[in-house]
Amino acid sequence: MPQKTKNTPMMEQYLKIKAQYPDAFLFYRLGDFYEMFYDDAVKGSQILELTLTQRNKNAVDPIPMCGVPHHAAQNYIDILVDKGYKVAVCEQVEDPKQAKGMVKREVVQLITPGTILDTGVNDAKENNYLTAVYQSENNYGFAYVDLSTGEIRVTSMSDMAAIMNELMALRTKEVVVNPDFSEENQLMIKKLKILVSVQTEIKQSSEANYVSQGIDLELEKKVLGYLITYLKETQKRALAHLQKAIHYELSNYLKLDHYAKQNLELTRNSRTQKKSGTLLWLLDATKTAMGGRMLKQWIERPLIDIKQIQKRQVMVENLLENFFERSSLQEELANVYDLERLAGRIAFGNVNGRDLVQLKSSLEHIPQIQYLLNELNDGVFDDLIQKIDPLEDIADLIEQAVVDEPPISVTDGGIIRDGYDMDLDQYNDALRNGKVWLTELEAKERKETGINNLKIGFNKVFGYYIEVSKGNLKKLPEDRYQRKQTLTNAERFITPELKEKEALILGAQSKATELEYKLFVDLRDQIKDQIQRIQNLAKVISELDVLQSFAVVSEQGKFVKPQLKVDSRDLEIQEGWHPVVERVLGKQSYVPNDIQMTSGRDILLITGPNMSGKSTYMRQLALTVVMAQIGCFVPAKSAKMPIFDQIFTRIGAADDLISGESTFMVEMKETNQALQNATKNSLLLFDEIGRGTATFDGMALAQSIIEYVHDNIGAKTLFSTHYHELTVLDEELPHLSNVHVGAIEENGELIFLHKMQDGPADKSYGIHVAKLAGMPNDLLDRADVILSKLESQEVTQLQDKIIEAKSVNEEEIRTNTKKNKEQNNDDSQLSLFTPEIVQVNNKDDKLIKEIKDLDLIEMTPLDVMNVVYKWQKQLKKKG
C-alpha cells in the first residue's frame, strides 16, 4: 500500500523558503534545473506549457513538479513577469563539495513586473517604471523609478484621480503601496491590470539617504523610503546606480490626461497599441536607445516655460542650418551604446567583458562629439559642452585591461589583456608553453612510432592522453605507454612525463581563470565608483540626440519654427497640417488648413459631413501645440502661438467597461473634467458632444456647454457638431465663430474638399456618406424622402428657439427651478405630467411609487425597456 509522503530535508528547505515568498513563483535550483513544486508547478506548467510530473509518484499524495533548464530560465521568467507574476530565484549559495548535509540555498533575487532589467531590442527605447504611492489621509506621495537606468522622480498629489492618470501615463506594471493604503484605492489600481505590492515598513539604507537628498517634503521622503526598501528587499544587492530623486510638479508641464494622450495618439496607436502611426513614431530619428527614451518623456511632458522651450528651439535651428556637421554628429551618435543601462548593469554586477568593450567604444566617440559641438557653437551649445565629460580615464582603463573580443562568460577566462597583470602573464606563459610542448610531443611520437594519426587530446574526466587507433596498435612498441582507456576504435594512453606536464598546465589554467575573474571584478568595481559620471554623460548625449532628431524631422517635413508668446492669446497657423496623416498619405494628398483664433475669436464651431476631416483638423492643432512646447518645429507655413497650460479632448466614443459606465456617461465625465479644470490658457477639443442621447437632450447639452465655456472659461476651443441648428449661436456669443469643412455635390456625388472655410455648413450630407458606405439604393431613396419631409416641418424652427433659449435670464431660471421644486413636493401628482393629461387614482399609487423610486442613472437602456414593458402590461390589464 502506498505510503504517505514524508518531507525530505530538501523539501523541508523548499517549503521554508517558499513560505517567505507566498505571492511568487519559486524557481528552486536543483543541479542544472530550476524546479517548481505544488501549486507553483500546477499553475506554472499551464502558463509555461511545461510537462507536469510528480515527485514520489508511488506515495499517497505525490508532489506536483515541473522544471526548466537553468540556461533557458530567463525566457520562462520573462513570460511569467510579463503576465504580471513575481518570480523568486533560489540558488545554491555554497559549494556542494564543502557542504555538510543539505546544500544551503537562498533567494538571490525577486523579479517583479516593475523590476525586470533584461529588455529586448524592441523595448530598448522604452522605460519600465516601478511606481510607489504613499497614502497619508487624503494626501499622496508619488514616486517612480526605472531600475535599469536608476532614474527616479517624486512628487505629491491631493487626489486619486491624478494618481490614476499618472499611472496610466507611465504605463507602470507594478505599484508599491504602504500598509495604510486603502482597499478601495488598491482595487481601483488593480482594475487597470497593475500589480499592487504592499511594502510593510521602511528600512534605513545608504541608498535611501542618497536618493532623498534635496527632497524637503516629508510625504515625498516617505514614499521614497518605501520604494527603495522594496527595491533592496527584492534585488538583494547594492543599488549604486540609483540617481538622486528629482522632484517634479505636474503644474510645470503642459497637462495632458490619459484620455488626451490616447485620443491624440502621442506615443501609442489606439488601434494597434504599437508605436507606428504616432507622434513619437513621426519624431523619432534618434540614434541611441537612451535618446529614444528621452524623446518619449519629452512628448509626454511638454514644457510651459517659454525660456526652456526657446532654448531648445535655438539649438534645433542651429542643427537644422548646419547639415554637414549634423550628419557627422549623427554618425558619431550611432556608435554610442546605451550608457544608462550599461551603468545599471555595472552596478548590478551583471556586466560582462563585451559590455565593457561597448562602454569603451562609446567613450571613444565622445571627443569627436565635443569637437563637432564646438564647430557648431556660437554660444548656443555652451551648457551642453560644459556638461560633457569624455571619461577618458575609464576608456583607457578598459583598453588596458580587456581584450578586443572577450567571451560572454566572465568566469572561464580569456577576458584580460596580456600585460595588465604580471602574475596572470606568468600563468598564461605556462599555459602557452605547455601547449607548445604538447604539440611538439605529438610530432615527436608520430615520428618515432610511425603512426601518422596518433594524437594528443584532452577531456575533463581523464585529462591529457595519447590516442592510437586500433589498426595501428601493432606498430606501438610494447610498454612504451601506460594504458588509460579503451574505446571502440582506439586506445588511450598516458606517460609519466605527460602526467607531470598535465599537472603544470591544469594548475596554471585553474589559477589563471581564478585570477582573471578576480581582476575583472576589481575592474568592474573601479568603474562602478564612476557610475554617476557615466549617467551624467548619458543625459547630455540623450538630449543632444533628441535635438538632432527634431532637426532631421523638421527638415524632412518642412516644418517651421513657431513664434511663441506669453503676453498674447492669439493663435495664427497658416497652412497647417496633421504631421502623422501627411506622412502616411504623402504631401501631395493632404490639404493644409489655416487656424485663426485671434483675440475675440476663442471658439470655433465646426460643422460639415462625416469623413470630411473635422476630427483631423482638431487633432492637428493639438499635435502642433505639443510639438511647439517640446521645442520642435511645427507642420505649417507659419505659426504664431500662445503657451497653453492644458489640453483636454473629448474625441471618439467608448464604453468604460472597467467602471461599467456607458458611452454617454464616459462622454459626460470627460467633458466635466475639462469644464472643471480648464483655464483661459487651456485648449479644449470637443467632438460631437451630446450625440449619445436623444436629439433635444444632446442639443441642449451641447449648447449649454458652448455657452459655459464662452462665458465662464474663455479657453481656445474647437467644437465640432452635427447639430447645425447651433450655428446661430454666433449671433449671441461674440467670441464664437462658425467654420465648416467644404464639400460639393456633382451629379449626385459628394466630393470632400477637406478645406476649412468660414461660416456654417449648409447641410450634413449624412445620406451621401451612407451612399459611400455602400448602403442599398432603395434605402437611400427612402431616406431622401423622409429628410425632405422633416426639413419642411417645424424642426426647421429650432434655431429661433435656440436664440430664445440663450436670452433666458437668470431670474427666469430661478423662477422655473422654484416652480419645479414645488411641483415635486406635491405627492398627488407625477412631476413628469400635468393633471390635465394624467388623472391619478388610488389604484395607480403603487405604479407611480415605482416610477418615483426608479434610479435612472444606474440603469442601462435595456433595464429601462424591461421596466416600461412591465408597466405597459399592468396598465393594459387595468384598462
Order of alpha helices (4+ residues) and beta strands (2+ residues): alpha-beta-beta-alpha-beta-beta-alpha-beta-beta-beta-beta-beta-alpha-beta-alpha-beta-alpha-alpha-beta-beta-alpha-alpha-alpha-alpha-alpha-alpha-alpha-alpha-alpha-alpha-alpha-beta-beta-beta-beta-alpha-alpha-beta-beta-alpha-beta-beta-alpha-beta-beta-alpha-beta-alpha-beta-beta-beta-alpha-alpha-alpha-alpha-alpha-alpha
